[in-house]
Amino acid sequence: MPPSVITPRPTVPASRRPPSPVAGGVRERTARSLRYAAPALLGYLLVRLLGLLVLARWAHLKGHGVWPTLATSWDSDWYLGIADHGYQDHLGTRYDSNNLAFFPLYPVLVKAVAGVTPGSRASVALLLAVGFSLVAAWGVFAVGDRLHGRRAGTVLAVLWGALPVGVVQWMGYTESLFTALAAWALYAVLTGRWYAAAALTVLAGLTRPTGIALAAAVTAAGLVAAARTRAWAPLAAALTAPLGWLAYVAWVGLRVGRWDGYFAVQRLWRNTWDGGAGTLREMRELLAYDRTPQLFLVAVSAVLVASVALYALCLADRQPPALLVFCGALLVVVLGSGGVYFPRARFLLPAFPLLLPAAVAVARARGAVAAVVLGAAALSSAWLGAYMLLVWPGPP
C-alpha cells in the first residue's frame, strides 16, 4: 500500500495495540479483536438501547407496538415481500409499486436464515439487522482506530450509533448490512487486503443502490495502488469491485426486457438524476418559505448541510483517498437525486467517515466535555428516532 493511501496512526503503547493479524488462529484473532473493540461496541450498544427504551415508552403511550414498528413497517415490508414471493417479472406503469428497486442480498439472507431457524421471517430480518449493526459498529471502530487510535475509534462508533436517524440501524432495513460491508471493505483497503475489499464491495453492490459509491472508492484506490506498486491484487480488486452492482442492474434489465430496466424502475419510484436541483429546491421551500416546517424535514435538512460541511473538513484533514471517494460519491448520489426528500438523511447513514473530524475532536477533549457531547447526541438521537417512527407520518 503506498504511503499516500494510508494515514499513519498515532503511536499506541504495546499493551493497547490491536492484535497482530498473523498471531494465532482465526478464532483467536477474532476473539482478541473483539476484546480490543469491546468499549466501542458497549458504547454503541448503550446508545441504541437508550433509543429502544425511549421508543418503547413513547409507543406504549400512543398504544403502538414496538416490534411491528421496527420489523414490518415501510421498506421492511418490501424486503419481507421479496423474501416471501420473489421479484416481479415486469416493469409496469404504477408508481411506487415495483419491488425491483430493492436490491437482493438482504431478503436472500432473511429467507436463508429463516429457513433453518424458528420464528417468523420478520423476526429474523430484525435480528439480522441488529446483528449487522454490531458488525458495522465494529468495522467503524476498526477504521477510526486504524487512523487515529483506539479512543477516537470508540467515539466514532458511538457517534455513528447516535446519528439523528440511528434508529434505522435496528429496523428491518439494509443500512446496517450495507454499513458493515462498507466499513470492513474500507478497512481492508487501508490494510492492503485487496481480495477481501473486493469481495465485500461486491456484496455491498448487491445490498443497496449506493453500493456504486463503495465500488468507486475501492476501484479508485485499487487503480492508484496498482499503478504505484505494479501488484496484481489491487488491480484485481479495482476491476472486481463494481461487479455486484452491475450484475443486479443487468439482471433487472434482462428481467423486464429493456437495457435501462433498472433505471426505468427507479423512475417509477420518482428517483431521477437532476444534479441537486431538486434537493436545493426542497431545502429552499422548507427553510425559506414554509412558515410551519415539519420537524423531521428540518432535521433532514440539517443533516444534509452538516454532511457537506463535514466532508469539507474531511478534505482538509486529508483523509485516505478511499474514504474521501466513498463519502464524496455517496453525497453526489444522495444530494444529486431528484427523488423524494425525506429519506436523504437515512441514505447518508453509511457515510460514517464524515464523523471522523468530530470523533477526533471529542476524543481529544476532556472527559467531562466528551461525556456531555456523547450524552447529548445519544439523547437527541433517541428522541428524534421515536418521533420519526411514531409522529412523522411517512417512512424514515
C-alpha positions as CSV (number, residue, x, y, z in Angstrom):
1,M,0.0,0.0,0.0
2,P,1.6,3.4,-1.0
3,P,2.1,5.9,1.9
4,S,-0.4,8.3,0.4
5,V,-3.2,5.8,0.7
6,I,-2.8,5.1,4.4
7,T,-2.7,7.8,7.1
8,P,-0.3,6.8,9.8
9,R,-2.0,6.2,13.1
10,P,-0.6,7.6,16.4
11,T,1.9,5.7,18.4
12,V,0.0,3.4,20.8
13,P,1.5,1.6,23.8
14,A,2.2,-2.0,23.1
15,S,-0.3,-3.1,25.8
16,R,-3.1,-1.3,24.0
17,R,-2.3,-2.2,20.4
18,P,-4.7,-4.4,18.4
19,P,-3.7,-8.0,17.9
20,S,-1.3,-8.8,15.1
21,P,-3.0,-10.2,12.1
22,V,-0.5,-13.0,11.9
23,A,-0.6,-14.1,15.5
24,G,-2.7,-17.2,16.4
25,G,-5.6,-18.8,14.5
26,V,-8.6,-17.1,13.0
27,R,-10.8,-17.8,16.1
28,E,-8.2,-16.5,18.5
29,R,-7.5,-13.4,16.4
30,T,-11.2,-12.6,16.2
31,A,-11.7,-13.0,20.0
32,R,-8.7,-10.7,20.7
33,S,-10.0,-8.2,18.2
34,L,-13.5,-8.3,19.8
35,R,-12.0,-7.7,23.2
36,Y,-10.0,-4.8,21.9
37,A,-13.2,-3.3,20.4
38,A,-15.3,-4.0,23.4
39,P,-15.5,-0.4,24.7
40,A,-16.7,0.8,21.3
41,L,-19.3,-2.0,21.0
42,L,-20.5,-1.4,24.5
43,G,-20.8,2.3,24.0
44,Y,-22.7,1.7,20.7
45,L,-25.0,-0.8,22.3
46,L,-25.8,1.5,25.2
47,V,-26.8,4.3,22.7
48,R,-29.1,2.1,20.7
49,L,-30.6,0.5,23.9
50,L,-31.4,4.0,25.1
51,G,-33.1,4.7,21.7
52,L,-35.1,1.5,22.1
53,L,-36.2,2.3,25.6
54,V,-37.4,5.8,24.5
55,L,-39.2,4.3,21.5
56,A,-40.9,1.6,23.7
57,R,-42.1,4.1,26.2
58,W,-43.4,6.5,23.6
59,A,-45.1,3.6,21.7
60,H,-46.7,2.5,24.9
61,L,-48.2,5.9,25.5
62,K,-49.6,6.0,21.9
63,G,-50.8,2.4,22.0
64,H,-48.4,1.2,19.4
65,G,-46.3,-1.9,19.3
66,V,-42.5,-1.7,19.1
67,W,-41.9,-4.9,17.2
68,P,-44.2,-4.2,14.2
69,T,-42.8,-0.6,14.0
70,L,-39.3,-1.9,13.7
71,A,-39.8,-5.2,11.8
72,T,-42.7,-4.7,9.4
73,S,-43.1,-1.1,8.5
74,W,-42.4,0.7,5.2
75,D,-39.3,-0.7,3.4
76,S,-39.1,-3.6,5.9
77,D,-42.4,-4.9,4.4
78,W,-40.9,-4.7,0.9
79,Y,-37.9,-6.8,1.8
80,L,-40.2,-9.3,3.5
81,G,-42.3,-9.5,0.4
82,I,-39.3,-10.2,-1.7
83,A,-38.2,-12.9,0.7
84,D,-41.7,-14.5,0.6
85,H,-42.6,-14.2,-3.1
86,G,-39.5,-13.1,-5.0
87,Y,-39.3,-10.3,-7.6
88,Q,-42.0,-9.3,-10.1
89,D,-41.1,-10.0,-13.7
90,H,-42.4,-6.9,-15.5
91,L,-41.9,-3.1,-15.4
92,G,-45.5,-1.9,-15.1
93,T,-46.6,1.7,-15.0
94,R,-47.7,2.2,-11.4
95,Y,-45.7,4.5,-9.3
96,D,-44.1,3.3,-6.0
97,S,-45.0,-0.4,-6.6
98,N,-42.2,-2.2,-8.4
99,N,-40.1,-4.3,-6.0
100,L,-37.2,-4.5,-8.4
101,A,-36.0,-1.2,-6.9
102,F,-34.8,-3.1,-3.8
103,F,-31.5,-5.0,-4.0
104,P,-31.4,-8.7,-3.3
105,L,-28.8,-9.6,-0.7
106,Y,-30.8,-8.7,2.5
107,P,-34.0,-10.5,1.5
108,V,-31.9,-13.5,0.4
109,L,-30.2,-13.7,3.7
110,V,-33.6,-13.3,5.5
111,K,-35.0,-16.2,3.6
112,A,-32.0,-18.4,4.0
113,V,-31.7,-17.9,7.8
114,A,-35.5,-18.1,8.4
115,G,-35.4,-21.5,6.6
116,V,-33.2,-23.0,9.2
117,T,-34.3,-21.2,12.4
118,P,-37.6,-20.9,14.3
119,G,-39.7,-17.7,14.2
120,S,-41.1,-15.6,11.5
121,R,-39.2,-14.0,8.7
122,A,-39.9,-10.6,10.1
123,S,-38.3,-11.5,13.4
124,V,-35.3,-13.0,11.6
125,A,-35.0,-9.8,9.5
126,L,-35.0,-7.6,12.6
127,L,-32.5,-9.8,14.4
128,L,-30.2,-9.8,11.4
129,A,-30.3,-6.0,11.2
130,V,-29.4,-5.7,14.9
131,G,-26.6,-8.2,14.4
132,F,-25.3,-6.5,11.3
133,S,-25.4,-3.1,13.2
134,L,-22.9,-4.5,15.7
135,V,-20.7,-5.8,13.0
136,A,-20.9,-2.4,11.4
137,A,-20.0,-0.6,14.7
138,W,-17.0,-3.0,15.0
139,G,-15.9,-2.0,11.5
140,V,-16.5,1.7,12.1
141,F,-14.3,1.4,15.2
142,A,-11.6,-0.5,13.3
143,V,-11.4,2.3,10.7
144,G,-11.2,5.0,13.3
145,D,-8.7,3.1,15.4
146,R,-6.5,2.4,12.4
147,L,-6.4,6.1,11.5
148,H,-6.4,7.9,14.9
149,G,-6.2,5.4,17.7
150,R,-8.5,3.4,20.0
151,R,-10.2,6.3,21.8
152,A,-11.1,8.1,18.5
153,G,-12.3,4.7,17.1
154,T,-14.6,4.2,20.1
155,V,-16.0,7.7,19.9
156,L,-16.6,7.2,16.1
157,A,-18.6,4.1,16.7
158,V,-20.7,5.8,19.4
159,L,-21.3,8.8,17.2
160,W,-22.4,6.6,14.4
161,G,-24.9,4.9,16.7
162,A,-26.1,8.4,17.9
163,L,-26.9,9.8,14.4
164,P,-30.3,11.5,14.2
165,V,-31.7,8.6,12.2
166,G,-29.7,6.0,14.1
167,V,-33.0,4.1,14.9
168,V,-32.9,2.7,11.4
169,Q,-29.9,0.6,12.3
170,W,-32.3,-1.5,14.4
171,M,-35.1,-1.8,11.8
172,G,-35.6,-4.4,9.1
173,Y,-33.7,-2.2,6.7
174,T,-30.5,-2.6,4.8
175,E,-28.5,0.3,6.2
176,S,-26.8,-1.8,8.9
177,L,-25.8,-4.6,6.5
178,F,-24.5,-2.1,4.0
179,T,-22.6,-0.1,6.6
180,A,-21.0,-3.3,7.9
181,L,-19.8,-4.3,4.4
182,A,-18.6,-0.7,3.6
183,A,-16.7,-0.3,6.9
184,W,-14.9,-3.6,6.6
185,A,-14.2,-3.1,2.9
186,L,-12.7,0.3,3.6
187,Y,-10.7,-1.2,6.5
188,A,-9.5,-3.9,4.1
189,V,-8.3,-1.2,1.7
190,L,-6.5,0.7,4.5
191,T,-4.7,-2.5,5.5
192,G,-3.9,-3.8,2.0
193,R,-6.3,-6.7,2.0
194,W,-7.4,-6.2,-1.6
195,Y,-9.2,-9.5,-2.2
196,A,-11.3,-9.0,1.0
197,A,-12.1,-5.5,-0.1
198,A,-13.3,-6.6,-3.5
199,A,-15.4,-9.4,-2.1
200,L,-17.1,-7.2,0.5
201,T,-17.7,-4.5,-2.1
202,V,-19.3,-7.0,-4.5
203,L,-21.7,-7.9,-1.7
204,A,-22.4,-4.3,-0.9
205,G,-23.2,-3.8,-4.5
206,L,-25.9,-6.4,-4.1
207,T,-27.3,-4.7,-1.0
208,R,-28.1,-1.1,-1.9
209,P,-28.1,1.2,-4.9
210,T,-25.4,3.3,-3.2
211,G,-23.1,0.3,-3.4
212,I,-21.8,2.1,-6.5
213,A,-20.2,4.7,-4.2
214,L,-18.2,2.0,-2.4
215,A,-17.3,0.4,-5.7
216,A,-15.9,3.7,-6.9
217,A,-13.8,4.1,-3.7
218,V,-12.3,0.6,-3.9
219,T,-11.8,0.9,-7.7
220,A,-10.0,4.2,-7.4
221,A,-7.8,3.1,-4.5
222,G,-7.0,-0.1,-6.3
223,L,-6.0,1.6,-9.5
224,V,-3.8,4.0,-7.7
225,A,-2.1,1.2,-5.7
226,A,-1.7,-0.9,-8.8
227,A,-0.1,1.9,-10.7
228,R,2.4,2.6,-8.0
229,T,3.3,-0.9,-6.9
230,R,2.7,-2.9,-10.2
231,A,0.9,-5.5,-8.0
232,W,-1.9,-7.7,-9.2
233,A,-4.1,-7.8,-6.1
234,P,-5.1,-4.1,-6.1
235,L,-5.8,-4.2,-9.9
236,A,-8.0,-7.3,-9.5
237,A,-9.9,-5.6,-6.7
238,A,-10.3,-2.4,-8.8
239,L,-11.8,-4.5,-11.7
240,T,-13.9,-6.7,-9.4
241,A,-15.4,-4.1,-7.1
242,P,-18.3,-2.9,-9.3
243,L,-19.4,-6.4,-10.4
244,G,-22.1,-6.8,-7.7
245,W,-23.9,-3.6,-8.5
246,L,-23.5,-4.1,-12.2
247,A,-24.8,-7.7,-12.0
248,Y,-28.1,-6.7,-10.4
249,V,-28.6,-3.7,-12.7
250,A,-28.0,-6.1,-15.7
251,W,-30.3,-8.7,-14.2
252,V,-33.2,-6.3,-13.8
253,G,-32.7,-5.2,-17.4
254,L,-33.0,-8.8,-18.6
255,R,-36.0,-9.4,-16.4
256,V,-38.0,-6.6,-17.7
257,G,-36.7,-6.8,-21.3
258,R,-35.0,-3.5,-21.7
259,W,-31.4,-2.4,-21.3
260,D,-32.3,0.5,-19.0
261,G,-34.8,-1.6,-17.0
262,Y,-33.3,-0.7,-13.6
263,F,-33.3,3.0,-14.3
264,A,-36.9,2.7,-15.6
265,V,-37.8,1.1,-12.3
266,Q,-36.2,4.0,-10.4
267,R,-38.2,6.5,-12.4
268,L,-41.3,4.7,-11.3
269,W,-40.1,5.5,-7.8
270,R,-39.6,9.1,-8.8
271,N,-35.8,8.7,-8.5
272,T,-34.1,10.6,-11.3
273,W,-30.8,12.5,-11.5
274,D,-31.1,16.3,-11.6
275,G,-27.7,17.3,-10.3
276,G,-29.0,18.5,-7.0
277,A,-31.6,21.0,-8.3
278,G,-34.4,19.1,-6.5
279,T,-32.5,19.0,-3.2
280,L,-31.9,22.7,-3.3
281,R,-35.4,23.5,-4.3
282,E,-36.9,21.4,-1.5
283,M,-34.5,22.9,1.1
284,R,-35.3,26.4,0.0
285,E,-39.0,25.8,0.1
286,L,-38.7,24.2,3.5
287,L,-36.4,26.6,5.2
288,A,-37.2,29.9,3.5
289,Y,-40.9,29.8,2.6
290,D,-42.6,27.3,4.8
291,R,-43.8,29.1,7.9
292,T,-44.6,25.8,9.8
293,P,-42.0,23.3,8.5
294,Q,-42.3,19.8,9.8
295,L,-39.6,19.0,12.4
296,F,-38.4,15.8,10.8
297,L,-37.8,17.6,7.4
298,V,-35.9,20.3,9.2
299,A,-33.7,17.6,10.8
300,V,-33.1,16.0,7.4
301,S,-32.1,19.4,6.0
302,A,-29.7,19.9,9.0
303,V,-28.1,16.5,8.3
304,L,-27.6,17.3,4.6
305,V,-26.0,20.7,5.4
306,A,-23.8,19.2,8.2
307,S,-22.7,16.4,5.9
308,V,-21.4,18.8,3.3
309,A,-19.6,20.8,5.9
310,L,-18.1,17.7,7.4
311,Y,-16.9,16.5,4.0
312,A,-15.1,19.8,3.6
313,L,-13.4,19.1,7.0
314,C,-12.5,15.6,5.8
315,L,-10.9,17.0,2.7
316,A,-8.9,19.5,4.8
317,D,-7.8,16.6,7.1
318,R,-6.6,14.7,4.0
319,Q,-8.3,11.5,4.9
320,P,-7.3,8.4,2.9
321,P,-8.5,8.6,-0.7
322,A,-10.7,5.6,-0.4
323,L,-12.7,7.3,2.4
324,L,-12.9,10.5,0.6
325,V,-14.1,8.9,-2.7
326,F,-16.7,6.8,-0.8
327,C,-18.2,9.7,1.0
328,G,-17.9,12.1,-1.9
329,A,-19.7,9.6,-4.3
330,L,-22.4,9.0,-1.7
331,L,-23.0,12.7,-1.3
332,V,-23.2,13.1,-5.1
333,V,-25.7,10.2,-5.4
334,V,-27.9,11.3,-2.5
335,L,-27.8,15.1,-3.0
336,G,-28.0,14.8,-6.8
337,S,-31.1,12.8,-6.9
338,G,-34.4,14.4,-7.8
339,G,-36.4,11.9,-5.8
340,V,-38.2,12.1,-2.5
341,Y,-36.6,14.4,0.0
342,F,-37.4,12.9,3.4
343,P,-35.1,9.7,3.3
344,R,-32.0,11.6,2.4
345,A,-30.6,11.5,6.0
346,R,-31.1,7.8,6.1
347,F,-29.4,7.3,2.8
348,L,-26.3,9.1,4.2
349,L,-26.2,6.9,7.3
350,P,-23.4,4.6,5.9
351,A,-21.1,7.7,5.4
352,F,-19.5,7.2,8.8
353,P,-16.1,8.7,7.7
354,L,-17.8,12.1,7.7
355,L,-17.9,11.8,11.5
356,L,-14.1,11.3,11.8
357,P,-13.3,15.1,12.4
358,A,-15.9,15.2,15.2
359,A,-14.7,11.9,16.7
360,V,-11.1,13.1,16.8
361,A,-12.1,16.4,18.4
362,V,-14.2,14.7,21.1
363,A,-11.5,12.0,21.7
364,R,-9.0,14.8,22.4
365,A,-11.4,16.8,24.7
366,R,-11.5,16.4,28.4
367,G,-13.6,13.5,29.8
368,A,-16.4,15.7,31.1
369,V,-16.8,17.5,27.7
370,A,-16.7,14.2,25.8
371,A,-19.4,12.8,28.1
372,V,-21.7,15.8,27.6
373,V,-21.3,15.7,23.8
374,L,-21.9,12.0,23.5
375,G,-24.7,12.0,26.0
376,A,-26.5,14.9,24.2
377,A,-26.0,13.1,20.9
378,A,-27.5,9.9,22.3
379,L,-30.5,11.6,23.9
380,S,-31.3,13.6,20.8
381,S,-31.0,10.5,18.6
382,A,-33.3,8.6,20.9
383,W,-35.9,11.3,20.9
384,L,-35.8,12.0,17.2
385,G,-35.9,8.3,16.3
386,A,-39.1,7.8,18.3
387,Y,-40.6,11.0,16.8
388,M,-39.7,9.8,13.3
389,L,-41.4,6.4,13.7
390,L,-44.4,7.4,15.8
391,V,-45.2,11.0,14.9
392,W,-43.8,11.7,11.4
393,P,-46.5,10.2,9.1
394,G,-44.1,8.9,6.4
395,P,-41.2,6.5,6.1
396,P,-37.9,7.3,7.8
